Amino acid sequence: MMEMLWTDPQEEPGRGPSKRGVGMQFGPDITKRFCENNGLEAIIRSHEVRMDGYEVQHDGRCITVFSAPKYCDSTENRGAYINIGPDYKLHYEQFDAVPHPDVKPMAYAHSSLMSSLM
């Protein structure tokens, strides 16, 4: 299961090397078999930017959701999240980035800045 969650989907069947250079990619046949073997309807995963904030692949069995809009201020992607209704229907909600203070990247990690904000 760990391998499935930390690798990326591809449109071609089977497995292939990751375009990121680490790990593997998996096709719709792999997703289908994984879901059938584990009694799942679909896989909801993250950790990969999607320009619309989410993407549904592999005949609806592989859903990537990414909730960081304008990721690292280097892309123009939207963010998204999924509301799962009482009927288990998925409702996709998209949102855009909001302006943020002009702060150097990772500045919040420095304790002196954090203490001045509190």
Buried (B, 14 or more C-beta within 10 A) or exposed (E): EEEBEEBBBBEEEEBBEBEEEEEBBBBBEBBBEBBEEEEEEBBEBBEEBBEEBBBBBBEEBBBBBBBBBBBEEEEEBBBBBBEEEEEEEBEBEEEEBEEEEEEEEEEEEEEEEEEEEE
